[in-house]
Amino acid sequence: MHRILFLFLFSSLTHGAAGDHGTTNKDVISELKVQIYQGKAYYYFSPSRGYWEMQGCKNTKYAYVVESDITKSILSVGLTARTTQTPVNFIGICGSDKGDMTYLQITNIVM
């Protein structure tokens, strides 16, 4: 029983879960996708390597933000980094609001 509990706890620490906080390694933004969904604009940033390399949050393909007055500055920095090919780090919450681990909800951007 103890082995099963240890394996469960160890695997959840190494793979992360929706709602965990994470920070990407620096990478160049290779693509920006814009989606309008239910009246809101979603901005998805893809890295040059295909996946944002992160501790804990594996297979994160997109870092995203929903447009608002507050997030316009993140979008501005992201667009500048994309245009100038400057590597960035994203800090945020692993998984989408539906728990899809291929997404990181952006809370910060570092250029």
N, C-alpha and C positions, 0 to 999 in steps of 0.2 A: 504494500500500500504506500509506504514512504517513497519508494522508487517512482511510482506513478505520479505522486504529488510533486516530487522534485522535477521530473521530466516536464510536467505541465507548467510549473512555475518557470523553469529555465527556458522553455520554448516560447512562452509569452513574453519574457524579457528580451529575448533575442530577436523576435519577429515583430514586436509591437502590436498595438491594437488600435482600433478607431478611437479617437479621443486623446491618444498619447501626444505629447508635444515632441517636435522634431526640428532639426536644423539640417538643411542640405549642405553638401560640400559645394564649393564654388564651381560654377560652370557657366558657360555662355548660353544665353537664351537663343535657341535656334528657330523657334516658331512661337507665334502668338495667335491663338484662336479666340474669336469672339462669338458668343452664343447669346441670343435673346431667348429667354425662357420665362414664361408667365410674367411678362412685363419688366423683367430685370435683365441687365447685361452681366454676363459672366465672362471673365478673361482668364484664359488658360495659357500658362507659360510652359513650353517644352524645352528640355536641355539638349545640348549637342550630342551627349552620349546616349540619348534615348530614354534614360531613367535618371531621376535625381538620386544621386548616391547619398544615403542617409543612414545614421545609426538607428536601429529600431524599426523604422518604417521602410519595409522592402518593396521594391517594384513600383515606386512612386513615379508615374509617367508625367503627371501634370501638377503644377502648383497653380492654384487658382484663387481668384478674389471676385466677389460680387461688387459691382460698381455702386458707390455711394459717395457722398461728399467727403467722407473720411478716407475711403480707399483710393480716391483719385490721385493722391500723392504716390501711393504704391504703384499704380498704373503708370504714372509719369516717369518714375525712376526705372521701372521695367522697360518702358519704351526707349528711354535713353540708353540703358544698358544694351538692349537689343541692337539699336542703331550703331552704337560705338563698339559692339562686340566685347564689352567689358564683363568679365565674370561676376556673378552675384551669388549670394547665399539667400535662401528663403528660410524663414522661421515660421512655424505654424503648427497646426493640429492635423495629425495623421487621419486620413480617411475623409470621405465626403460626409455630408449630413445623413446619408443612407448607409454609411459604413464601408463604402468602396475604397479599398486601400491603394488604388492606383492614383489617388488624389491627395494633395496636401492643401488644406485651407490656410492661406497666407495670413499671418498677423504682422510680419515684419519683412523688410527686404534690406539687404546690406550690399552695397556696391563698392 
